[in-house]
């Protein structure tokens, strides 16, 4: 639930030391999450391509 509090603080514009520290942490977390998401997307794409290739091969053999 920390993310929600940080977002609320950003919206309200509370600039206390605590909130600034929290915001820094949140930014770091956000970056890491985005990187992980990208990696996952790429991995999924790769597996999908492999599946497509594997599915195509037998059809060519039979024709």
MDAnalysis code that builds the backbone (N, CA, C; Angstrom):
import MDAnalysis as mda
import numpy as np

u = mda.Universe.empty(189, n_residues=63, atom_resindex=np.repeat(np.arange(63), 3), trajectory=True)
u.add_TopologyAttr("name", ["N", "CA", "C"] * 63)
u.add_TopologyAttr("resid", np.arange(1, 64))
u.add_TopologyAttr("resname", ["UNK", "UNK", "UNK", "UNK", "UNK", "UNK", "UNK", "UNK", "UNK", "UNK", "UNK", "UNK", "UNK", "UNK", "UNK", "UNK", "UNK", "UNK", "UNK", "UNK", "UNK", "UNK", "UNK", "UNK", "UNK", "UNK", "UNK", "UNK", "UNK", "UNK", "UNK", "UNK", "UNK", "UNK", "UNK", "UNK", "UNK", "UNK", "UNK", "UNK", "UNK", "UNK", "UNK", "UNK", "UNK", "UNK", "UNK", "UNK", "UNK", "UNK", "UNK", "UNK", "UNK", "UNK", "UNK", "UNK", "UNK", "UNK", "UNK", "UNK", "UNK", "UNK", "UNK"])
u.atoms.positions = np.array([
    [0.826, -1.218, 0.000],
    [0.000, 0.000, 0.000],
    [0.860, 1.268, 0.000],
    [2.180, 1.080, 0.065],
    [3.050, 2.254, 0.116],
    [2.912, 3.107, -1.144],
    [2.750, 2.439, -2.263],
    [2.682, 3.169, -3.532],
    [1.515, 4.156, -3.520],
    [0.393, 3.722, -2.956],
    [-0.778, 4.608, -2.932],
    [-0.479, 5.855, -2.118],
    [0.147, 5.688, -0.943],
    [0.432, 6.850, -0.095],
    [1.365, 7.809, -0.825],
    [2.348, 7.250, -1.509],
    [3.298, 8.107, -2.232],
    [2.575, 8.880, -3.317],
    [1.692, 8.199, -4.028],
    [0.944, 8.864, -5.101],
    [0.099, 9.988, -4.536],
    [-0.556, 9.697, -3.410],
    [-1.385, 10.726, -2.773],
    [-0.524, 11.932, -2.408],
    [0.661, 11.653, -1.859],
    [1.557, 12.737, -1.477],
    [1.977, 13.561, -2.690],
    [2.238, 12.872, -3.788],
    [2.626, 13.589, -5.005],
    [1.498, 14.507, -5.451],
    [0.272, 13.996, -5.379],
    [-0.877, 14.789, -5.795],
    [-1.069, 15.993, -4.875],
    [-0.915, 15.735, -3.559],
    [-1.133, 16.814, -2.590],
    [0.022, 17.814, -2.625],
    [1.222, 17.336, -2.996],
    [2.385, 18.218, -3.019],
    [2.981, 18.404, -1.644],
    [2.929, 17.373, -0.802],
    [3.537, 17.460, 0.535],
    [5.053, 17.321, 0.391],
    [5.793, 18.378, 0.734],
    [7.238, 18.314, 0.574],
    [7.921, 18.309, 1.929],
    [7.791, 17.186, 2.647],
    [8.542, 17.025, 3.878],
    [9.706, 16.094, 3.573],
    [10.684, 16.078, 4.471],
    [11.871, 15.248, 4.234],
    [11.470, 13.784, 4.087],
    [10.563, 13.367, 4.956],
    [10.108, 11.970, 4.937],
    [9.544, 11.618, 3.557],
    [8.667, 12.489, 3.081],
    [8.021, 12.214, 1.800],
    [9.020, 12.226, 0.643],
    [9.995, 13.124, 0.727],
    [11.011, 13.162, -0.328],
    [11.783, 11.848, -0.362],
    [12.171, 11.367, 0.837],
    [12.886, 10.093, 0.904],
    [12.032, 8.980, 0.325],
    [10.756, 8.981, 0.722],
    [9.835, 7.945, 0.268],
    [9.700, 8.005, -1.251],
    [9.658, 9.232, -1.766],
    [9.499, 9.410, -3.204],
    [10.702, 8.848, -3.948],
    [11.902, 9.102, -3.382],
    [13.115, 8.555, -4.004],
    [13.036, 7.036, -4.070],
    [12.662, 6.433, -2.944],
    [12.531, 4.975, -2.892],
    [11.545, 4.500, -3.950],
    [10.411, 5.193, -4.014],
    [9.356, 4.801, -4.940],
    [9.845, 4.869, -6.378],
    [10.604, 5.931, -6.670],
    [11.107, 6.087, -8.033],
    [12.006, 4.927, -8.401],
    [12.876, 4.542, -7.436],
    [13.791, 3.431, -7.685],
    [13.006, 2.145, -7.937],
    [11.987, 1.924, -7.105],
    [11.154, 0.734, -7.256],
    [10.486, 0.726, -8.622],
    [9.956, 1.898, -8.994],
    [9.243, 2.012, -10.258],
    [10.151, 1.615, -11.411],
    [11.382, 2.146, -11.384],
    [12.339, 1.835, -12.441],
    [12.540, 0.335, -12.544],
    [12.775, -0.300, -11.372],
    [13.047, -1.741, -11.357],
    [11.854, -2.501, -11.909],
    [10.648, -2.096, -11.500],
    [9.444, -2.779, -11.973],
    [9.321, -2.671, -13.488],
    [9.597, -1.480, -14.014],
    [9.495, -1.300, -15.458],
    [10.474, -2.205, -16.192],
    [11.696, -2.292, -15.672],
    [12.690, -3.152, -16.305],
    [12.225, -4.599, -16.305],
    [11.688, -5.035, -15.165],
    [11.207, -6.415, -15.070],
    [10.082, -6.659, -16.058],
    [9.158, -5.684, -16.149],
    [8.044, -5.819, -17.086],
    [8.560, -5.970, -18.506],
    [9.523, -5.124, -18.887],
    [10.076, -5.190, -20.233],
    [10.706, -6.554, -20.491],
    [11.481, -7.016, -19.505],
    [12.132, -8.321, -19.669],
    [11.104, -9.411, -19.887],
    [10.025, -9.354, -19.088],
    [8.984, -10.374, -19.190],
    [8.339, -10.328, -20.569],
    [8.064, -9.096, -21.040],
    [7.448, -8.941, -22.361],
    [8.324, -9.588, -23.419],
    [9.633, -9.280, -23.373],
    [10.553, -9.818, -24.374],
    [10.568, -11.342, -24.308],
    [10.601, -11.871, -23.067],
    [10.633, -13.323, -22.890],
    [9.385, -13.950, -23.485],
    [8.234, -13.352, -23.221],
    [6.969, -13.883, -23.738],
    [6.989, -13.878, -25.254],
    [7.471, -12.777, -25.828],
    [7.547, -12.693, -27.293],
    [8.390, -13.824, -27.838],
    [9.556, -14.044, -27.196],
    [10.471, -15.069, -27.669],
    [9.812, -16.443, -27.639],
    [9.144, -16.749, -26.523],
    [8.518, -18.066, -26.404],
    [7.420, -18.210, -27.460],
    [6.689, -17.110, -27.688],
    [5.614, -17.154, -28.681],
    [6.195, -17.453, -30.059],
    [7.297, -16.790, -30.410],
    [7.931, -17.030, -31.706],
    [8.365, -18.482, -31.830],
    [8.957, -19.016, -30.756],
    [9.398, -20.406, -30.773],
    [8.215, -21.334, -31.032],
    [7.117, -21.058, -30.339],
    [5.932, -21.891, -30.507],
    [5.457, -21.864, -31.949],
    [5.413, -20.670, -32.520],
    [4.957, -20.530, -33.904],
    [5.850, -21.358, -34.827],
    [7.162, -21.228, -34.631],
    [8.099, -21.970, -35.478],
    [7.874, -23.476, -35.328],
    [7.755, -23.934, -34.098],
    [7.582, -25.362, -33.853],
    [6.280, -25.864, -34.476],
    [5.250, -25.031, -34.430],
    [3.969, -25.443, -34.987],
    [4.006, -25.492, -36.513],
    [4.808, -24.636, -37.105],
    [4.837, -24.598, -38.569],
    [5.577, -25.784, -39.158],
    [6.603, -26.259, -38.489],
    [7.485, -27.283, -39.062],
    [6.758, -28.547, -39.532],
    [5.956, -29.182, -38.673],
    [5.326, -30.430, -39.112],
    [4.405, -30.242, -40.307],
    [3.719, -29.100, -40.366],
    [2.808, -28.858, -41.488],
    [3.567, -28.865, -42.813],
    [4.740, -28.256, -42.818],
    [5.536, -28.225, -44.048],
    [5.966, -29.623, -44.448],
    [6.290, -30.450, -43.441],
    [6.763, -31.799, -43.721],
    [5.671, -32.591, -44.423],
    [4.436, -32.442, -43.956],
    [3.354, -33.261, -44.512],
    [2.916, -32.799, -45.893],
    [3.121, -31.522, -46.205],
    [2.620, -31.055, -47.506],
    [3.531, -31.431, -48.655],
])
